[in-house]
Amino acid sequence: MTDAQEKEDRLIRRVLIALPVFALLGFLATVALVAVMISYNFNLLNWME
């Protein structure tokens, strides 16, 4: 394996690890936001008026 291939493999590995991590963090943030809105009895339709 050449040095360029190793750098490319490292980049691909980082991307393949980062994408699911960021997706999971985004999902958890969304779930937390929804839980906070429900706990504060926040009504989006009333807020939009």
C-alpha positions as CSV (number, residue, x, y, z in Angstrom):
1,M,0.0,0.0,0.0
2,T,1.3,3.4,-0.8
3,D,1.3,6.4,1.5
4,A,-1.5,8.1,-0.6
5,Q,-3.7,5.0,-0.2
6,E,-3.1,4.9,3.5
7,K,-4.1,8.6,3.8
8,E,-7.2,7.9,1.7
9,D,-8.1,4.9,3.8
10,R,-7.8,6.9,7.0
11,L,-10.0,9.6,5.5
12,I,-12.7,7.1,4.5
13,R,-12.5,5.5,7.9
14,R,-13.0,8.9,9.6
15,V,-15.9,9.7,7.4
16,L,-17.6,6.3,7.9
17,I,-17.2,6.8,11.7
18,A,-18.2,10.5,11.8
19,L,-21.4,10.2,9.8
20,P,-23.2,7.7,12.1
21,V,-21.9,9.6,15.2
22,F,-23.3,12.9,14.0
23,A,-26.5,11.2,12.9
24,L,-26.9,9.7,16.4
25,L,-26.1,13.0,18.1
26,G,-28.6,14.8,15.9
27,F,-31.2,12.2,16.7
28,L,-30.6,12.5,20.4
29,A,-30.7,16.3,20.3
30,T,-34.1,16.1,18.4
31,V,-35.5,13.6,21.0
32,A,-34.3,15.8,23.9
33,L,-35.8,18.9,22.3
34,V,-39.2,17.1,21.8
35,A,-39.1,15.8,25.4
36,V,-38.4,19.3,26.7
37,M,-41.2,20.8,24.6
38,I,-43.6,18.1,25.8
39,S,-42.6,18.6,29.4
40,Y,-43.2,22.4,29.1
41,N,-46.5,21.7,27.3
42,F,-45.3,23.7,24.3
43,N,-47.9,23.9,21.5
44,L,-46.3,24.6,18.1
45,L,-49.6,25.6,16.6
46,N,-50.3,28.2,19.2
47,W,-46.8,29.6,18.9
48,M,-47.2,30.0,15.1
49,E,-50.3,32.1,15.4
